[in-house]
Amino acid sequence: MPNIKSAMKRVKVNAKKNLRNRMVKSSVKTTIKKFDVAVASDPKQAGDLLKASYSALDKAASKGVIHKNAANRKKARLARRLAKAAN
């Protein structure tokens, strides 16, 4: 444990930010998993979940939880997966 007051505050702030970032990452992973299940069972209904996944990825990127290019890469892979399943 740090002895300096500012270092103690940093520990608290970092713990809060870590928890928030983990929640955002977890929600992104959950939406992507739901999309994967929908693509496997019924690709035509997966379009709504694709929009939700895009939204979750964009929000995570805007908050700085994941990098913007990583979010775009994941979105492209999701779209490719849907197109492949539709054919």
HTML snippet that shows the backbone in 3Dmol.js (N, CA, C, O; Angstrom):
<script src="https://3Dmol.org/build/3Dmol-min.js"></script>
<div id="view" style="width:600px;height:400px;position:relative"></div>
<script>
const pdb = `
ATOM      1  N   MET A   1       0.840  -1.181   0.000  1.00  0.00           N
ATOM      2  CA  MET A   1       0.000   0.000   0.000  1.00  0.00           C
ATOM      3  C   MET A   1       0.883   1.241   0.000  1.00  0.00           C
ATOM      4  O   MET A   1       1.872   1.309   0.730  1.00  0.00           O
ATOM      5  N   PRO A   2       0.526   2.205  -0.810  1.00  0.00           N
ATOM      6  CA  PRO A   2       1.317   3.429  -0.865  1.00  0.00           C
ATOM      7  C   PRO A   2       1.114   4.290   0.382  1.00  0.00           C
ATOM      8  O   PRO A   2       0.076   4.228   1.040  1.00  0.00           O
ATOM      9  N   ASN A   3       2.118   5.081   0.684  1.00  0.00           N
ATOM     10  CA  ASN A   3       2.058   5.984   1.831  1.00  0.00           C
ATOM     11  C   ASN A   3       1.680   7.401   1.421  1.00  0.00           C
ATOM     12  O   ASN A   3       1.152   8.167   2.227  1.00  0.00           O
ATOM     13  N   ILE A   4       1.949   7.744   0.177  1.00  0.00           N
ATOM     14  CA  ILE A   4       1.690   9.096  -0.297  1.00  0.00           C
ATOM     15  C   ILE A   4       0.217   9.239  -0.654  1.00  0.00           C
ATOM     16  O   ILE A   4      -0.384   8.346  -1.251  1.00  0.00           O
ATOM     17  N   LYS A   5      -0.351  10.384  -0.276  1.00  0.00           N
ATOM     18  CA  LYS A   5      -1.792  10.590  -0.443  1.00  0.00           C
ATOM     19  C   LYS A   5      -2.236  10.494  -1.906  1.00  0.00           C
ATOM     20  O   LYS A   5      -3.255   9.873  -2.208  1.00  0.00           O
ATOM     21  N   SER A   6      -1.478  11.101  -2.800  1.00  0.00           N
ATOM     22  CA  SER A   6      -1.854  11.065  -4.218  1.00  0.00           C
ATOM     23  C   SER A   6      -1.755   9.642  -4.777  1.00  0.00           C
ATOM     24  O   SER A   6      -2.541   9.257  -5.642  1.00  0.00           O
ATOM     25  N   ALA A   7      -0.799   8.874  -4.288  1.00  0.00           N
ATOM     26  CA  ALA A   7      -0.651   7.488  -4.740  1.00  0.00           C
ATOM     27  C   ALA A   7      -1.816   6.635  -4.243  1.00  0.00           C
ATOM     28  O   ALA A   7      -2.269   5.725  -4.938  1.00  0.00           O
ATOM     29  N   MET A   8      -2.303   6.939  -3.021  1.00  0.00           N
ATOM     30  CA  MET A   8      -3.469   6.213  -2.494  1.00  0.00           C
ATOM     31  C   MET A   8      -4.693   6.482  -3.366  1.00  0.00           C
ATOM     32  O   MET A   8      -5.472   5.576  -3.662  1.00  0.00           O
ATOM     33  N   LYS A   9      -4.850   7.757  -3.777  1.00  0.00           N
ATOM     34  CA  LYS A   9      -5.975   8.121  -4.634  1.00  0.00           C
ATOM     35  C   LYS A   9      -5.856   7.420  -5.986  1.00  0.00           C
ATOM     36  O   LYS A   9      -6.853   6.939  -6.524  1.00  0.00           O
ATOM     37  N   ARG A  10      -4.654   7.359  -6.531  1.00  0.00           N
ATOM     38  CA  ARG A  10      -4.425   6.685  -7.807  1.00  0.00           C
ATOM     39  C   ARG A  10      -4.870   5.228  -7.733  1.00  0.00           C
ATOM     40  O   ARG A  10      -5.482   4.720  -8.672  1.00  0.00           O
ATOM     41  N   VAL A  11      -4.569   4.554  -6.631  1.00  0.00           N
ATOM     42  CA  VAL A  11      -4.956   3.146  -6.471  1.00  0.00           C
ATOM     43  C   VAL A  11      -6.477   3.013  -6.534  1.00  0.00           C
ATOM     44  O   VAL A  11      -7.000   2.115  -7.192  1.00  0.00           O
ATOM     45  N   LYS A  12      -7.189   3.918  -5.841  1.00  0.00           N
ATOM     46  CA  LYS A  12      -8.656   3.875  -5.838  1.00  0.00           C
ATOM     47  C   LYS A  12      -9.216   4.155  -7.230  1.00  0.00           C
ATOM     48  O   LYS A  12     -10.105   3.448  -7.704  1.00  0.00           O
ATOM     49  N   VAL A  13      -8.686   5.191  -7.879  1.00  0.00           N
ATOM     50  CA  VAL A  13      -9.180   5.590  -9.199  1.00  0.00           C
ATOM     51  C   VAL A  13      -8.922   4.478 -10.217  1.00  0.00           C
ATOM     52  O   VAL A  13      -9.785   4.157 -11.034  1.00  0.00           O
ATOM     53  N   ASN A  14      -7.731   3.901 -10.156  1.00  0.00           N
ATOM     54  CA  ASN A  14      -7.397   2.823 -11.093  1.00  0.00           C
ATOM     55  C   ASN A  14      -8.280   1.610 -10.885  1.00  0.00           C
ATOM     56  O   ASN A  14      -8.647   0.941 -11.851  1.00  0.00           O
ATOM     57  N   ALA A  15      -8.624   1.316  -9.652  1.00  0.00           N
ATOM     58  CA  ALA A  15      -9.504   0.175  -9.372  1.00  0.00           C
ATOM     59  C   ALA A  15     -10.892   0.415  -9.965  1.00  0.00           C
ATOM     60  O   ALA A  15     -11.491  -0.495 -10.537  1.00  0.00           O
ATOM     61  N   LYS A  16     -11.403   1.641  -9.827  1.00  0.00           N
ATOM     62  CA  LYS A  16     -12.714   1.975 -10.408  1.00  0.00           C
ATOM     63  C   LYS A  16     -12.689   1.861 -11.928  1.00  0.00           C
ATOM     64  O   LYS A  16     -13.590   1.279 -12.532  1.00  0.00           O
ATOM     65  N   LYS A  17     -11.650   2.422 -12.537  1.00  0.00           N
ATOM     66  CA  LYS A  17     -11.539   2.395 -13.986  1.00  0.00           C
ATOM     67  C   LYS A  17     -11.391   0.964 -14.493  1.00  0.00           C
ATOM     68  O   LYS A  17     -11.958   0.602 -15.524  1.00  0.00           O
ATOM     69  N   ASN A  18     -10.630   0.157 -13.765  1.00  0.00           N
ATOM     70  CA  ASN A  18     -10.440  -1.241 -14.147  1.00  0.00           C
ATOM     71  C   ASN A  18     -11.759  -1.984 -14.135  1.00  0.00           C
ATOM     72  O   ASN A  18     -12.045  -2.759 -15.048  1.00  0.00           O
ATOM     73  N   LEU A  19     -12.565  -1.755 -13.111  1.00  0.00           N
ATOM     74  CA  LEU A  19     -13.867  -2.410 -13.008  1.00  0.00           C
ATOM     75  C   LEU A  19     -14.780  -1.975 -14.162  1.00  0.00           C
ATOM     76  O   LEU A  19     -15.444  -2.806 -14.781  1.00  0.00           O
ATOM     77  N   ARG A  20     -14.807  -0.682 -14.442  1.00  0.00           N
ATOM     78  CA  ARG A  20     -15.650  -0.169 -15.526  1.00  0.00           C
ATOM     79  C   ARG A  20     -15.213  -0.743 -16.868  1.00  0.00           C
ATOM     80  O   ARG A  20     -16.051  -1.154 -17.670  1.00  0.00           O
ATOM     81  N   ASN A  21     -13.898  -0.772 -17.119  1.00  0.00           N
ATOM     82  CA  ASN A  21     -13.389  -1.306 -18.382  1.00  0.00           C
ATOM     83  C   ASN A  21     -13.718  -2.789 -18.532  1.00  0.00           C
ATOM     84  O   ASN A  21     -14.073  -3.241 -19.621  1.00  0.00           O
ATOM     85  N   ARG A  22     -13.600  -3.554 -17.431  1.00  0.00           N
ATOM     86  CA  ARG A  22     -13.930  -4.978 -17.493  1.00  0.00           C
ATOM     87  C   ARG A  22     -15.401  -5.185 -17.800  1.00  0.00           C
ATOM     88  O   ARG A  22     -15.756  -6.110 -18.531  1.00  0.00           O
ATOM     89  N   MET A  23     -16.274  -4.327 -17.245  1.00  0.00           N
ATOM     90  CA  MET A  23     -17.710  -4.438 -17.508  1.00  0.00           C
ATOM     91  C   MET A  23     -18.000  -4.179 -18.982  1.00  0.00           C
ATOM     92  O   MET A  23     -18.798  -4.888 -19.595  1.00  0.00           O
ATOM     93  N   VAL A  24     -17.355  -3.169 -19.549  1.00  0.00           N
ATOM     94  CA  VAL A  24     -17.586  -2.836 -20.955  1.00  0.00           C
ATOM     95  C   VAL A  24     -17.093  -3.970 -21.851  1.00  0.00           C
ATOM     96  O   VAL A  24     -17.785  -4.375 -22.785  1.00  0.00           O
ATOM     97  N   LYS A  25     -15.891  -4.482 -21.563  1.00  0.00           N
ATOM     98  CA  LYS A  25     -15.342  -5.575 -22.358  1.00  0.00           C
ATOM     99  C   LYS A  25     -16.230  -6.812 -22.271  1.00  0.00           C
ATOM    100  O   LYS A  25     -16.449  -7.508 -23.262  1.00  0.00           O
ATOM    101  N   SER A  26     -16.730  -7.069 -21.079  1.00  0.00           N
ATOM    102  CA  SER A  26     -17.590  -8.232 -20.869  1.00  0.00           C
ATOM    103  C   SER A  26     -18.882  -8.095 -21.660  1.00  0.00           C
ATOM    104  O   SER A  26     -19.347  -9.064 -22.259  1.00  0.00           O
ATOM    105  N   SER A  27     -19.464  -6.906 -21.669  1.00  0.00           N
ATOM    106  CA  SER A  27     -20.714  -6.719 -22.410  1.00  0.00           C
ATOM    107  C   SER A  27     -20.478  -6.856 -23.915  1.00  0.00           C
ATOM    108  O   SER A  27     -21.341  -7.369 -24.627  1.00  0.00           O
ATOM    109  N   VAL A  28     -19.330  -6.407 -24.405  1.00  0.00           N
ATOM    110  CA  VAL A  28     -18.996  -6.558 -25.819  1.00  0.00           C
ATOM    111  C   VAL A  28     -18.897  -8.042 -26.161  1.00  0.00           C
ATOM    112  O   VAL A  28     -19.451  -8.496 -27.162  1.00  0.00           O
ATOM    113  N   LYS A  29     -18.192  -8.786 -25.327  1.00  0.00           N
ATOM    114  CA  LYS A  29     -18.031 -10.223 -25.570  1.00  0.00           C
ATOM    115  C   LYS A  29     -19.380 -10.930 -25.545  1.00  0.00           C
ATOM    116  O   LYS A  29     -19.621 -11.838 -26.341  1.00  0.00           O
ATOM    117  N   THR A  30     -20.252 -10.522 -24.647  1.00  0.00           N
ATOM    118  CA  THR A  30     -21.578 -11.148 -24.535  1.00  0.00           C
ATOM    119  C   THR A  30     -22.394 -10.900 -25.800  1.00  0.00           C
ATOM    120  O   THR A  30     -23.027 -11.822 -26.314  1.00  0.00           O
ATOM    121  N   THR A  31     -22.389  -9.672 -26.305  1.00  0.00           N
ATOM    122  CA  THR A  31     -23.170  -9.380 -27.512  1.00  0.00           C
ATOM    123  C   THR A  31     -22.619 -10.146 -28.712  1.00  0.00           C
ATOM    124  O   THR A  31     -23.384 -10.603 -29.561  1.00  0.00           O
ATOM    125  N   ILE A  32     -21.301 -10.286 -28.783  1.00  0.00           N
ATOM    126  CA  ILE A  32     -20.697 -11.025 -29.894  1.00  0.00           C
ATOM    127  C   ILE A  32     -21.056 -12.511 -29.805  1.00  0.00           C
ATOM    128  O   ILE A  32     -21.328 -13.149 -30.822  1.00  0.00           O
ATOM    129  N   LYS A  33     -21.057 -13.057 -28.593  1.00  0.00           N
ATOM    130  CA  LYS A  33     -21.436 -14.464 -28.425  1.00  0.00           C
ATOM    131  C   LYS A  33     -22.897 -14.683 -28.812  1.00  0.00           C
ATOM    132  O   LYS A  33     -23.227 -15.685 -29.445  1.00  0.00           O
ATOM    133  N   LYS A  34     -23.774 -13.751 -28.434  1.00  0.00           N
ATOM    134  CA  LYS A  34     -25.180 -13.861 -28.822  1.00  0.00           C
ATOM    135  C   LYS A  34     -25.310 -13.818 -30.346  1.00  0.00           C
ATOM    136  O   LYS A  34     -26.112 -14.550 -30.925  1.00  0.00           O
ATOM    137  N   PHE A  35     -24.524 -12.965 -30.987  1.00  0.00           N
ATOM    138  CA  PHE A  35     -24.542 -12.882 -32.442  1.00  0.00           C
ATOM    139  C   PHE A  35     -24.093 -14.203 -33.056  1.00  0.00           C
ATOM    140  O   PHE A  35     -24.707 -14.685 -34.008  1.00  0.00           O
ATOM    141  N   ASP A  36     -23.027 -14.790 -32.521  1.00  0.00           N
ATOM    142  CA  ASP A  36     -22.527 -16.067 -33.036  1.00  0.00           C
ATOM    143  C   ASP A  36     -23.581 -17.160 -32.951  1.00  0.00           C
ATOM    144  O   ASP A  36     -23.747 -17.945 -33.885  1.00  0.00           O
ATOM    145  N   VAL A  37     -24.289 -17.210 -31.832  1.00  0.00           N
ATOM    146  CA  VAL A  37     -25.340 -18.209 -31.650  1.00  0.00           C
ATOM    147  C   VAL A  37     -26.455 -17.981 -32.666  1.00  0.00           C
ATOM    148  O   VAL A  37     -26.978 -18.935 -33.242  1.00  0.00           O
ATOM    149  N   ALA A  38     -26.817 -16.725 -32.885  1.00  0.00           N
ATOM    150  CA  ALA A  38     -27.887 -16.403 -33.835  1.00  0.00           C
ATOM    151  C   ALA A  38     -27.467 -16.757 -35.259  1.00  0.00           C
ATOM    152  O   ALA A  38     -28.285 -17.245 -36.040  1.00  0.00           O
ATOM    153  N   VAL A  39     -26.209 -16.519 -35.604  1.00  0.00           N
ATOM    154  CA  VAL A  39     -25.725 -16.842 -36.944  1.00  0.00           C
ATOM    155  C   VAL A  39     -25.773 -18.351 -37.160  1.00  0.00           C
ATOM    156  O   VAL A  39     -26.131 -18.818 -38.241  1.00  0.00           O
ATOM    157  N   ALA A  40     -25.413 -19.108 -36.133  1.00  0.00           N
ATOM    158  CA  ALA A  40     -25.409 -20.568 -36.259  1.00  0.00           C
ATOM    159  C   ALA A  40     -26.829 -21.115 -36.406  1.00  0.00           C
ATOM    160  O   ALA A  40     -27.050 -22.060 -37.163  1.00  0.00           O
ATOM    161  N   SER A  41     -27.788 -20.532 -35.693  1.00  0.00           N
ATOM    162  CA  SER A  41     -29.149 -21.065 -35.723  1.00  0.00           C
ATOM    163  C   SER A  41     -29.985 -20.472 -36.856  1.00  0.00           C
ATOM    164  O   SER A  41     -30.619 -21.216 -37.604  1.00  0.00           O
ATOM    165  N   ASP A  42     -29.994 -19.152 -36.994  1.00  0.00           N
ATOM    166  CA  ASP A  42     -30.822 -18.504 -38.014  1.00  0.00           C
ATOM    167  C   ASP A  42     -30.135 -17.221 -38.496  1.00  0.00           C
ATOM    168  O   ASP A  42     -30.270 -16.172 -37.866  1.00  0.00           O
ATOM    169  N   PRO A  43     -29.404 -17.302 -39.606  1.00  0.00           N
ATOM    170  CA  PRO A  43     -28.646 -16.132 -40.082  1.00  0.00           C
ATOM    171  C   PRO A  43     -29.517 -14.925 -40.435  1.00  0.00           C
ATOM    172  O   PRO A  43     -29.049 -13.790 -40.350  1.00  0.00           O
ATOM    173  N   LYS A  44     -30.771 -15.147 -40.827  1.00  0.00           N
ATOM    174  CA  LYS A  44     -31.614 -14.015 -41.222  1.00  0.00           C
ATOM    175  C   LYS A  44     -31.977 -13.133 -40.038  1.00  0.00           C
ATOM    176  O   LYS A  44     -32.173 -11.928 -40.201  1.00  0.00           O
ATOM    177  N   GLN A  45     -32.070 -13.713 -38.853  1.00  0.00           N
ATOM    178  CA  GLN A  45     -32.431 -12.941 -37.657  1.00  0.00           C
ATOM    179  C   GLN A  45     -31.208 -12.324 -36.981  1.00  0.00           C
ATOM    180  O   GLN A  45     -31.341 -11.559 -36.026  1.00  0.00           O
ATOM    181  N   ALA A  46     -30.026 -12.657 -37.475  1.00  0.00           N
ATOM    182  CA  ALA A  46     -28.796 -12.172 -36.846  1.00  0.00           C
ATOM    183  C   ALA A  46     -28.512 -10.709 -37.178  1.00  0.00           C
ATOM    184  O   ALA A  46     -27.617 -10.112 -36.580  1.00  0.00           O
ATOM    185  N   GLY A  47     -29.243 -10.127 -38.106  1.00  0.00           N
ATOM    186  CA  GLY A  47     -29.003  -8.734 -38.491  1.00  0.00           C
ATOM    187  C   GLY A  47     -29.191  -7.761 -37.347  1.00  0.00           C
ATOM    188  O   GLY A  47     -28.422  -6.810 -37.207  1.00  0.00           O
ATOM    189  N   ASP A  48     -30.217  -7.990 -36.515  1.00  0.00           N
ATOM    190  CA  ASP A  48     -30.442  -7.106 -35.362  1.00  0.00           C
ATOM    191  C   ASP A  48     -29.311  -7.220 -34.356  1.00  0.00           C
ATOM    192  O   ASP A  48     -28.870  -6.226 -33.781  1.00  0.00           O
ATOM    193  N   LEU A  49     -28.850  -8.442 -34.153  1.00  0.00           N
ATOM    194  CA  LEU A  49     -27.750  -8.640 -33.214  1.00  0.00           C
ATOM    195  C   LEU A  49     -26.440  -8.097 -33.771  1.00  0.00           C
ATOM    196  O   LEU A  49     -25.546  -7.717 -33.014  1.00  0.00           O
ATOM    197  N   LEU A  50     -26.330  -8.062 -35.097  1.00  0.00           N
ATOM    198  CA  LEU A  50     -25.140  -7.462 -35.709  1.00  0.00           C
ATOM    199  C   LEU A  50     -25.100  -5.971 -35.384  1.00  0.00           C
ATOM    200  O   LEU A  50     -24.042  -5.433 -35.058  1.00  0.00           O
ATOM    201  N   LYS A  51     -26.258  -5.298 -35.474  1.00  0.00           N
ATOM    202  CA  LYS A  51     -26.327  -3.872 -35.125  1.00  0.00           C
ATOM    203  C   LYS A  51     -25.969  -3.646 -33.665  1.00  0.00           C
ATOM    204  O   LYS A  51     -25.260  -2.695 -33.337  1.00  0.00           O
ATOM    205  N   ALA A  52     -26.461  -4.520 -32.786  1.00  0.00           N
ATOM    206  CA  ALA A  52     -26.159  -4.392 -31.356  1.00  0.00           C
ATOM    207  C   ALA A  52     -24.667  -4.589 -31.101  1.00  0.00           C
ATOM    208  O   ALA A  52     -24.073  -3.895 -30.276  1.00  0.00           O
ATOM    209  N   SER A  53     -24.071  -5.539 -31.813  1.00  0.00           N
ATOM    210  CA  SER A  53     -22.635  -5.785 -31.660  1.00  0.00           C
ATOM    211  C   SER A  53     -21.829  -4.586 -32.149  1.00  0.00           C
ATOM    212  O   SER A  53     -20.858  -4.180 -31.512  1.00  0.00           O
ATOM    213  N   TYR A  54     -22.240  -4.022 -33.290  1.00  0.00           N
ATOM    214  CA  TYR A  54     -21.572  -2.826 -33.808  1.00  0.00           C
ATOM    215  C   TYR A  54     -21.634  -1.699 -32.785  1.00  0.00           C
ATOM    216  O   TYR A  54     -20.639  -1.023 -32.523  1.00  0.00           O
ATOM    217  N   SER A  55     -22.815  -1.511 -32.215  1.00  0.00           N
ATOM    218  CA  SER A  55     -23.014  -0.433 -31.249  1.00  0.00           C
ATOM    219  C   SER A  55     -22.125  -0.635 -30.020  1.00  0.00           C
ATOM    220  O   SER A  55     -21.487   0.304 -29.545  1.00  0.00           O
ATOM    221  N   ALA A  56     -22.092  -1.863 -29.515  1.00  0.00           N
ATOM    222  CA  ALA A  56     -21.276  -2.154 -28.328  1.00  0.00           C
ATOM    223  C   ALA A  56     -19.800  -1.932 -28.623  1.00  0.00           C
ATOM    224  O   ALA A  56     -19.077  -1.391 -27.786  1.00  0.00           O
ATOM    225  N   LEU A  57     -19.345  -2.340 -29.797  1.00  0.00           N
ATOM    226  CA  LEU A  57     -17.941  -2.151 -30.165  1.00  0.00           C
ATOM    227  C   LEU A  57     -17.611  -0.668 -30.320  1.00  0.00           C
ATOM    228  O   LEU A  57     -16.553  -0.213 -29.885  1.00  0.00           O
ATOM    229  N   ASP A  58     -18.516   0.079 -30.940  1.00  0.00           N
ATOM    230  CA  ASP A  58     -18.277   1.519 -31.114  1.00  0.00           C
ATOM    231  C   ASP A  58     -18.225   2.245 -29.769  1.00  0.00           C
ATOM    232  O   ASP A  58     -17.395   3.130 -29.563  1.00  0.00           O
ATOM    233  N   LYS A  59     -19.116   1.864 -28.863  1.00  0.00           N
ATOM    234  CA  LYS A  59     -19.111   2.496 -27.540  1.00  0.00           C
ATOM    235  C   LYS A  59     -17.817   2.184 -26.790  1.00  0.00           C
ATOM    236  O   LYS A  59     -17.232   3.062 -26.155  1.00  0.00           O
ATOM    237  N   ALA A  60     -17.376   0.933 -26.868  1.00  0.00           N
ATOM    238  CA  ALA A  60     -16.132   0.553 -26.196  1.00  0.00           C
ATOM    239  C   ALA A  60     -14.946   1.307 -26.789  1.00  0.00           C
ATOM    240  O   ALA A  60     -14.045   1.720 -26.059  1.00  0.00           O
ATOM    241  N   ALA A  61     -14.943   1.487 -28.097  1.00  0.00           N
ATOM    242  CA  ALA A  61     -13.853   2.210 -28.746  1.00  0.00           C
ATOM    243  C   ALA A  61     -13.885   3.690 -28.376  1.00  0.00           C
ATOM    244  O   ALA A  61     -12.838   4.304 -28.171  1.00  0.00           O
ATOM    245  N   SER A  62     -15.086   4.264 -28.291  1.00  0.00           N
ATOM    246  CA  SER A  62     -15.172   5.685 -27.963  1.00  0.00           C
ATOM    247  C   SER A  62     -14.754   5.960 -26.523  1.00  0.00           C
ATOM    248  O   SER A  62     -14.251   7.038 -26.208  1.00  0.00           O
ATOM    249  N   LYS A  63     -14.969   4.971 -25.649  1.00  0.00           N
ATOM    250  CA  LYS A  63     -14.554   5.131 -24.252  1.00  0.00           C
ATOM    251  C   LYS A  63     -13.078   4.820 -24.051  1.00  0.00           C
ATOM    252  O   LYS A  63     -12.529   5.063 -22.976  1.00  0.00           O
ATOM    253  N   GLY A  64     -12.436   4.282 -25.083  1.00  0.00           N
ATOM    254  CA  GLY A  64     -11.010   3.977 -24.976  1.00  0.00           C
ATOM    255  C   GLY A  64     -10.735   2.628 -24.357  1.00  0.00           C
ATOM    256  O   GLY A  64      -9.593   2.336 -24.004  1.00  0.00           O
ATOM    257  N   VAL A  65     -11.752   1.798 -24.215  1.00  0.00           N
ATOM    258  CA  VAL A  65     -11.559   0.473 -23.619  1.00  0.00           C
ATOM    259  C   VAL A  65     -10.833  -0.427 -24.605  1.00  0.00           C
ATOM    260  O   VAL A  65      -9.936  -1.180 -24.224  1.00  0.00           O
ATOM    261  N   ILE A  66     -11.221  -0.348 -25.879  1.00  0.00           N
ATOM    262  CA  ILE A  66     -10.480  -1.047 -26.928  1.00  0.00           C
ATOM    263  C   ILE A  66     -10.092  -0.021 -27.984  1.00  0.00           C
ATOM    264  O   ILE A  66     -10.703   1.043 -28.081  1.00  0.00           O
ATOM    265  N   HIS A  67      -9.088  -0.341 -28.762  1.00  0.00           N
ATOM    266  CA  HIS A  67      -8.606   0.581 -29.785  1.00  0.00           C
ATOM    267  C   HIS A  67      -9.609   0.665 -30.932  1.00  0.00           C
ATOM    268  O   HIS A  67     -10.320  -0.298 -31.222  1.00  0.00           O
ATOM    269  N   LYS A  68      -9.655   1.818 -31.574  1.00  0.00           N
ATOM    270  CA  LYS A  68     -10.606   2.051 -32.657  1.00  0.00           C
ATOM    271  C   LYS A  68     -10.411   1.046 -33.795  1.00  0.00           C
ATOM    272  O   LYS A  68     -11.382   0.527 -34.346  1.00  0.00           O
ATOM    273  N   ASN A  69      -9.151   0.777 -34.142  1.00  0.00           N
ATOM    274  CA  ASN A  69      -8.880  -0.170 -35.234  1.00  0.00           C
ATOM    275  C   ASN A  69      -9.273  -1.589 -34.834  1.00  0.00           C
ATOM    276  O   ASN A  69      -9.715  -2.365 -35.680  1.00  0.00           O
ATOM    277  N   ALA A  70      -9.122  -1.932 -33.576  1.00  0.00           N
ATOM    278  CA  ALA A  70      -9.523  -3.260 -33.108  1.00  0.00           C
ATOM    279  C   ALA A  70     -11.037  -3.414 -33.222  1.00  0.00           C
ATOM    280  O   ALA A  70     -11.530  -4.476 -33.601  1.00  0.00           O
ATOM    281  N   ALA A  71     -11.768  -2.360 -32.896  1.00  0.00           N
ATOM    282  CA  ALA A  71     -13.228  -2.397 -33.007  1.00  0.00           C
ATOM    283  C   ALA A  71     -13.636  -2.555 -34.467  1.00  0.00           C
ATOM    284  O   ALA A  71     -14.533  -3.339 -34.779  1.00  0.00           O
ATOM    285  N   ASN A  72     -12.986  -1.817 -35.364  1.00  0.00           N
ATOM    286  CA  ASN A  72     -13.297  -1.921 -36.783  1.00  0.00           C
ATOM    287  C   ASN A  72     -12.965  -3.306 -37.324  1.00  0.00           C
ATOM    288  O   ASN A  72     -13.711  -3.852 -38.136  1.00  0.00           O
ATOM    289  N   ARG A  73     -11.869  -3.864 -36.885  1.00  0.00           N
ATOM    290  CA  ARG A  73     -11.483  -5.211 -37.313  1.00  0.00           C
ATOM    291  C   ARG A  73     -12.519  -6.239 -36.873  1.00  0.00           C
ATOM    292  O   ARG A  73     -12.907  -7.113 -37.648  1.00  0.00           O
ATOM    293  N   LYS A  74     -12.962  -6.127 -35.622  1.00  0.00           N
ATOM    294  CA  LYS A  74     -13.969  -7.060 -35.107  1.00  0.00           C
ATOM    295  C   LYS A  74     -15.290  -6.907 -35.864  1.00  0.00           C
ATOM    296  O   LYS A  74     -15.956  -7.902 -36.151  1.00  0.00           O
ATOM    297  N   LYS A  75     -15.673  -5.666 -36.189  1.00  0.00           N
ATOM    298  CA  LYS A  75     -16.915  -5.431 -36.929  1.00  0.00           C
ATOM    299  C   LYS A  75     -16.827  -6.052 -38.328  1.00  0.00           C
ATOM    300  O   LYS A  75     -17.795  -6.641 -38.811  1.00  0.00           O
ATOM    301  N   ALA A  76     -15.680  -5.919 -38.966  1.00  0.00           N
ATOM    302  CA  ALA A  76     -15.504  -6.495 -40.302  1.00  0.00           C
ATOM    303  C   ALA A  76     -15.598  -8.015 -40.245  1.00  0.00           C
ATOM    304  O   ALA A  76     -16.184  -8.635 -41.132  1.00  0.00           O
ATOM    305  N   ARG A  77     -15.033  -8.607 -39.222  1.00  0.00           N
ATOM    306  CA  ARG A  77     -15.082 -10.067 -39.087  1.00  0.00           C
ATOM    307  C   ARG A  77     -16.506 -10.551 -38.821  1.00  0.00           C
ATOM    308  O   ARG A  77     -16.914 -11.601 -39.318  1.00  0.00           O
ATOM    309  N   LEU A  78     -17.258  -9.783 -38.035  1.00  0.00           N
ATOM    310  CA  LEU A  78     -18.652 -10.151 -37.780  1.00  0.00           C
ATOM    311  C   LEU A  78     -19.460 -10.096 -39.073  1.00  0.00           C
ATOM    312  O   LEU A  78     -20.251 -10.998 -39.351  1.00  0.00           O
ATOM    313  N   ALA A  79     -19.267  -9.053 -39.856  1.00  0.00           N
ATOM    314  CA  ALA A  79     -19.998  -8.907 -41.112  1.00  0.00           C
ATOM    315  C   ALA A  79     -19.640 -10.034 -42.074  1.00  0.00           C
ATOM    316  O   ALA A  79     -20.509 -10.559 -42.770  1.00  0.00           O
ATOM    317  N   ARG A  80     -18.371 -10.404 -42.114  1.00  0.00           N
ATOM    318  CA  ARG A  80     -17.927 -11.490 -42.974  1.00  0.00           C
ATOM    319  C   ARG A  80     -18.554 -12.816 -42.554  1.00  0.00           C
ATOM    320  O   ARG A  80     -18.952 -13.627 -43.391  1.00  0.00           O
ATOM    321  N   ARG A  81     -18.633 -13.018 -41.241  1.00  0.00           N
ATOM    322  CA  ARG A  81     -19.238 -14.239 -40.710  1.00  0.00           C
ATOM    323  C   ARG A  81     -20.719 -14.341 -41.086  1.00  0.00           C
ATOM    324  O   ARG A  81     -21.213 -15.411 -41.442  1.00  0.00           O
ATOM    325  N   LEU A  82     -21.412 -13.202 -40.998  1.00  0.00           N
ATOM    326  CA  LEU A  82     -22.834 -13.180 -41.363  1.00  0.00           C
ATOM    327  C   LEU A  82     -23.025 -13.431 -42.848  1.00  0.00           C
ATOM    328  O   LEU A  82     -23.914 -14.188 -43.241  1.00  0.00           O
ATOM    329  N   ALA A  83     -22.197 -12.803 -43.679  1.00  0.00           N
ATOM    330  CA  ALA A  83     -22.304 -12.979 -45.132  1.00  0.00           C
ATOM    331  C   ALA A  83     -22.026 -14.425 -45.516  1.00  0.00           C
ATOM    332  O   ALA A  83     -22.695 -14.985 -46.384  1.00  0.00           O
ATOM    333  N   LYS A  84     -21.049 -15.018 -44.874  1.00  0.00           N
ATOM    334  CA  LYS A  84     -20.712 -16.418 -45.159  1.00  0.00           C
ATOM    335  C   LYS A  84     -21.852 -17.346 -44.758  1.00  0.00           C
ATOM    336  O   LYS A  84     -22.149 -18.306 -45.469  1.00  0.00           O
ATOM    337  N   ALA A  85     -22.483 -17.072 -43.641  1.00  0.00           N
ATOM    338  CA  ALA A  85     -23.588 -17.922 -43.158  1.00  0.00           C
ATOM    339  C   ALA A  85     -24.834 -17.737 -44.010  1.00  0.00           C
ATOM    340  O   ALA A  85     -25.621 -18.670 -44.166  1.00  0.00           O
ATOM    341  N   ALA A  86     -25.022 -16.539 -44.565  1.00  0.00           N
ATOM    342  CA  ALA A  86     -26.203 -16.271 -45.384  1.00  0.00           C
ATOM    343  C   ALA A  86     -26.144 -17.007 -46.713  1.00  0.00           C
ATOM    344  O   ALA A  86     -27.179 -17.354 -47.283  1.00  0.00           O
ATOM    345  N   ASN A  87     -24.928 -17.247 -47.209  1.00  0.00           N
ATOM    346  CA  ASN A  87     -24.782 -17.938 -48.510  1.00  0.00           C
ATOM    347  C   ASN A  87     -24.900 -19.411 -48.389  1.00  0.00           C
ATOM    348  O   ASN A  87     -24.800 -20.123 -49.388  1.00  0.00           O
TER     349      ASN A  87
END
`;
const viewer = $3Dmol.createViewer("view");
viewer.addModel(pdb, "pdb");
viewer.setStyle({}, {cartoon: {color: "spectrum"}});
viewer.zoomTo();
viewer.render();
</script>
